Amino acid sequence: MPRAQCSRCHRPIDYCYCKHLQETTARIDLIILQHPSESRHALNTARIAALSIRNCQILIGEKFSDHPVLQERLATQSCCLLFPTEQATRANTLLSSATPPECCIVIDGTWRKARKIFYCNPALHTLPAMTLEPVQLSEYRIRKSS
């Protein structure tokens, strides 16, 4: 018999985090293009974001050229892409420009899957890309076998 799950976060009841979430509204709308395998991941951070941020929406798939929600946003709002392209601008620079974007598109997947989503969707190539500036340097170190 499967364990009882929270209908909102889809986690087992004992591990439900819904009571800890504090809803907020982002400065700009967010659309997360999530690879299908990420949607089944136990610690689905895109779901946490969508449950916490009122103006955040998840679209699941690899190819979005015919997806009505994304196509409407691209046609009606100025959008940017959070993705490390060669021409990417720092987020602070792009968001504080004279005409900041109204919507940010984020790709959710491993690097390999995220690149596939990027390359399978030519409309994303035309968007201004931005990267995040780390607040502090990471102390994470990759361990090596001795």
N, C-alpha and C positions, 0 to 999 in steps of 0.2 A: 504494500500500500504506500503510495507516494506521500511525502510530508505535506502538511498544509502550507500553502504559500500566501503571502500578502498579495492582494489583487492589484495593488498600486506599484510596488517595486519588484514584484515577482521573486522575492527572496523567501526562504523558509521563515515562518512566523517568528522563530527564536532569533533570527538574524535580520529582521526587518529594521530598516534605518529611517523609515518615514517620519517618526516622531522627532528625529534630530534635524530634519531638513527645515531650512528657513527660506521661504519664497522671497524672491527679489526680481527686479526687472533690470535687464542689461541695458546699457546705453544705446545699443543697436540690436536689431533682431538677429537671431542666430539660427542657422540651418545647419544641422549636422548630417552629412552624407555618410552613412554607416555601412561598412561592408557587412554582408549577411552573417558571416561567421562571428563578427564582433557582437551582433545582437544576441547571440546565444551564450556569450561569455558570462561567467558567474559574477564578476565584478564589473558590470556594464556601466562605465563612467558616463557614457552618453545619456543613459537613462537617468542617472543621478542629476546630470545637468538639466535635462528636460523637466524633471520633477521639481527642481529648485528655481529654475529661471522661467518666468512667465512667458517671455517672448522667444522661446527656444523650441525648435521643432526638429524631430529626427525623421529622415527619409532613408529607408533601407534598400540597398541594391548596389549594383556596380555601374550600370549605364543609366543615366538620368536625362538623356536627350529628349525623351518623350514624357518625362514626368511632369504632370500639369502644375503641381505646386512650385517646383523649382523654376519651370519655364515662366510662370506668372511673376515670380519674384524678380527674375532676371529682366523681364520686360517692363516692370513697373517701379523698381527700386534701384538705386545705385548700390551695387554689391561689391564686396571685396572677397578675397580668398585667403584663408590662413593656410599657407603652404610655402615651403622654402624654395621658391624658384630663384633663378639667377638675378631677376629684376626685383625681387621682393624688397619692400620698404619696412622699416621698423614700425610696429603697431602704433606707438606714440606719435610718430611723424604723420602717418596716414590718418589717424583718428583726430588729430588736432589741425588738420589742413582746413582751408577755407570752405571746402565742400566735402565733409567727412561722409563715408559710406553710411547707408541706412541699414544694411544687412551684411552680415559676415557669414561666409560659407566655410565650414570646417569639415575636413575629411577625417573620418574615424576608422582606423585599421592599422595593421602592422605597416611598416614602411613599404614593404613590397605590395601589399594590398592597396595602400593609399596611393602609391604611384600608379597602380593599375587604374584605379578610379579616376585619377587626374588625366591619364592619357586616353581613357575611353570616353571622356567628356570634353570635346573641343571647346565648348562654350566656357569652360573654366579657364582656358588658356588666355582668354581675352580680358579677364578680370584683373584689377590691380591686386598683386599678391602682397601679403604682409607676413612678417615673422615676429615672434615674441622676444623681447629683451629679458634675459634672466635678471631677477631681482638680486640674487646673490649667486655666486658660483657654487655649483653642486659639489658636495663632498663625496659623492658616489665614486667608488673606484672599482674597476673591473678586476675581479680576482683571477689570478693565474695559477695554474697547477704547477707544483714544484717538481 
